[in-house]
Amino acid sequence: MTVVSSIRTSTGKLAAGAFLALSLSLAGCASTSGVGTASPGAVGQASTVYHGTVTSVREVTIKRDSSIIGTATGAVLGGLAGSELGGGDKAQTAGAIGGAVLGGIVGNEAGKAVGTSKAFAYIVRFSSGESKEIIQGADVYIAPGTPVDIIAGADGWKLIPAAAY
């Protein structure tokens, strides 16, 4: 009886640890698409700056296509939970497989939901007359009619309100 109790306690601790790992991993997946962020690869790189004016803006949602970390962690948790079902070896194996599949699906959806963030899609008319849509994180809102500096660099395109000269 103590062996079964010990195994279930170990399984519970493993499941709790896997859940904690999923939570911490997904928390690190927050969007970094804003104007105030830069990747390590952008440090020391020159960017080209264009000038233009925002002609329109709309709110958009940035969402992930899939979450590998969420899928894997969900599969592990689902497999552990499923293996606790049933009394025989075959029932436990079937429960583990079913739990892993369902856990993977749920974990993937949870990972995608956590990776969803708000952004703005700006239509910008460049001083050359050309227009482009540029999407960036919602950390800064730029109203239509605002003159902007358009930065094309290692982290993609970013808009910032132009400084008055």
C-alpha positions as CSV (number, residue, x, y, z in Angstrom):
1,M,0.0,0.0,0.0
2,T,2.8,2.4,0.7
3,V,4.4,1.7,-2.7
4,V,1.2,2.7,-4.5
5,S,0.9,5.8,-2.3
6,S,4.5,6.7,-3.0
7,I,4.1,6.3,-6.8
8,R,0.9,8.5,-6.8
9,T,2.7,11.1,-4.7
10,S,5.6,11.1,-7.1
11,T,3.3,11.4,-10.1
12,G,1.5,14.3,-8.5
13,K,4.8,16.1,-7.9
14,L,5.9,15.5,-11.4
15,A,2.6,16.8,-12.7
16,A,2.8,19.9,-10.5
17,G,6.4,20.5,-11.7
18,A,5.4,20.1,-15.4
19,F,2.5,22.5,-14.9
20,L,4.9,25.1,-13.3
21,A,7.3,24.7,-16.2
22,L,4.4,25.3,-18.7
23,S,3.3,28.4,-16.8
24,L,6.7,29.9,-16.7
25,S,7.5,29.0,-20.3
26,L,4.2,30.5,-21.5
27,A,4.8,33.7,-19.4
28,G,8.0,34.2,-21.3
29,C,6.2,34.0,-24.6
30,A,4.7,37.5,-24.3
31,S,4.9,39.6,-27.5
32,T,7.9,41.8,-27.9
33,S,6.7,43.4,-31.1
34,G,6.5,46.9,-29.7
35,V,8.4,50.0,-30.6
36,G,10.2,50.0,-27.3
37,T,11.9,46.6,-27.7
38,A,14.9,45.4,-29.6
39,S,16.5,41.9,-30.1
40,P,20.1,41.3,-29.2
41,G,20.8,40.9,-33.0
42,A,19.8,44.6,-33.5
43,V,22.4,46.0,-31.1
44,G,25.1,47.7,-33.1
45,Q,23.3,47.5,-36.4
46,A,22.5,50.5,-38.5
47,S,18.9,51.1,-39.5
48,T,17.5,53.1,-42.4
49,V,15.1,55.9,-41.4
50,Y,12.3,57.2,-43.7
51,H,9.8,59.9,-43.1
52,G,6.1,59.9,-43.6
53,T,2.6,60.4,-42.2
54,V,0.1,57.9,-40.7
55,T,-3.0,58.0,-42.8
56,S,-5.1,55.4,-40.9
57,V,-4.8,52.9,-38.0
58,R,-6.7,49.9,-36.9
59,E,-6.4,47.5,-34.0
60,V,-5.3,43.9,-34.8
61,T,-4.6,40.8,-32.8
62,I,-1.2,39.0,-33.1
63,K,-1.7,35.3,-32.4
64,R,0.5,32.3,-32.6
65,D,-0.1,29.5,-35.1
66,S,0.9,26.8,-32.5
67,S,2.7,26.4,-29.2
68,I,5.3,23.6,-29.1
69,I,5.9,24.1,-25.3
70,G,2.2,24.1,-24.6
71,T,1.6,21.0,-26.6
72,A,4.5,19.1,-25.1
73,T,3.7,20.0,-21.5
74,G,0.0,19.4,-22.0
75,A,0.8,15.9,-23.5
76,V,3.0,15.1,-20.5
77,L,0.4,16.3,-18.0
78,G,-2.4,14.5,-19.9
79,G,-0.4,11.3,-20.1
80,L,0.3,11.4,-16.4
81,A,-3.4,12.1,-15.5
82,G,-4.6,9.5,-18.0
83,S,-2.3,6.8,-16.6
84,E,-4.0,7.1,-13.3
85,L,-7.3,5.8,-14.8
86,G,-8.3,2.2,-14.9
87,G,-7.2,-0.8,-12.8
88,G,-5.1,-2.9,-15.2
89,D,-2.0,-2.3,-17.2
90,K,-3.9,-2.0,-20.5
91,A,-6.4,0.4,-19.1
92,Q,-3.6,2.6,-17.7
93,T,-1.7,2.5,-21.0
94,A,-4.9,3.4,-23.0
95,G,-5.6,6.2,-20.4
96,A,-2.0,7.5,-20.8
97,I,-2.3,7.6,-24.6
98,G,-5.7,9.3,-24.6
99,G,-4.6,11.7,-21.9
100,A,-1.4,12.6,-23.8
101,V,-3.4,13.3,-27.0
102,L,-6.1,15.4,-25.2
103,G,-3.5,17.1,-23.1
104,G,-1.4,18.0,-26.2
105,I,-4.4,19.6,-27.8
106,V,-5.4,21.6,-24.7
107,G,-1.8,22.6,-24.1
108,N,-1.4,23.8,-27.6
109,E,-4.6,26.0,-27.4
110,A,-3.5,27.3,-24.0
111,G,-0.1,28.2,-25.4
112,K,-1.6,30.0,-28.4
113,A,-4.0,32.0,-26.1
114,V,-1.2,33.1,-23.9
115,G,0.8,34.2,-27.0
116,T,-2.0,36.4,-28.2
117,S,-1.4,40.2,-28.0
118,K,-2.9,43.4,-29.3
119,A,-1.2,45.5,-32.0
120,F,-1.9,48.4,-34.4
121,A,-1.8,48.2,-38.2
122,Y,-0.8,51.6,-39.5
123,I,-1.1,52.7,-43.1
124,V,1.7,55.2,-43.7
125,R,2.3,57.5,-46.7
126,F,6.0,57.9,-47.1
127,S,7.5,61.2,-48.2
128,S,8.2,59.6,-51.6
129,G,4.4,59.1,-52.1
130,E,4.5,55.4,-51.6
131,S,2.1,53.8,-48.9
132,K,2.7,50.7,-46.8
133,E,1.0,49.0,-43.9
134,I,3.2,48.5,-40.9
135,I,2.0,46.4,-37.9
136,Q,3.6,46.9,-34.5
137,G,2.8,46.2,-30.8
138,A,0.2,48.3,-29.0
139,D,2.7,49.9,-26.6
140,V,2.5,53.2,-28.5
141,Y,-0.6,54.5,-30.3
142,I,0.0,56.9,-33.2
143,A,-3.0,58.9,-34.4
144,P,-3.8,59.4,-38.1
145,G,-2.2,62.6,-39.4
146,T,0.9,62.3,-37.2
147,P,4.2,62.7,-38.9
148,V,6.4,59.7,-38.2
149,D,9.9,58.4,-38.6
150,I,9.8,54.9,-40.2
151,I,12.7,52.7,-39.1
152,A,13.7,49.8,-41.2
153,G,16.2,47.7,-39.2
154,A,17.2,44.3,-38.0
155,D,14.0,43.9,-36.0
156,G,11.7,44.8,-38.9
157,W,9.9,48.1,-39.5
158,K,8.9,50.4,-36.6
159,L,7.1,53.7,-36.4
160,I,7.8,56.5,-33.9
161,P,6.3,60.0,-33.9
162,A,8.7,62.4,-35.7
163,A,10.5,64.9,-33.5
164,A,9.8,68.5,-34.2
165,Y,12.9,70.1,-35.8
